[in-house]
Amino acid sequence: MSEERKIICINTDILPGNEISPSLELNKEYNLIDIYTCECGEKHYNVGLKMEVNYVRCYKCEEELPDTNHWCHSSRFNKD
């Protein structure tokens, strides 16, 4: 990603069917560092969270995402 953007967390709830959620703070502004698009087309955001679990999978297609950081589902943040 060439230009850093600011995004605001709007959802910290555990997504239905999951056991955990990323350690985000509601209404906090985060730097959008990178976006990963998985095989189903879902976007996952890198906002600089340290990986605290063994793996993260896409909520829709269950693709295992790269383990470089804790990827967050795009529904957790405001849209442009």
Sequence and secondary structure as in RCSB ss.txt:
>XXXX:A:sequence
MSEERKIICINTDILPGNEISPSLELNKEYNLIDIYTCECGEKHYNVGLKMEVNYVRCYKCEEELPDTNHWCHSS
RFNKD
>XXXX:A:secstr
  S EEEEB   S  TT S      TT EEEE EEEE TTS EEEE S    SS  B TTT  B  TTS  EEGG
GB   
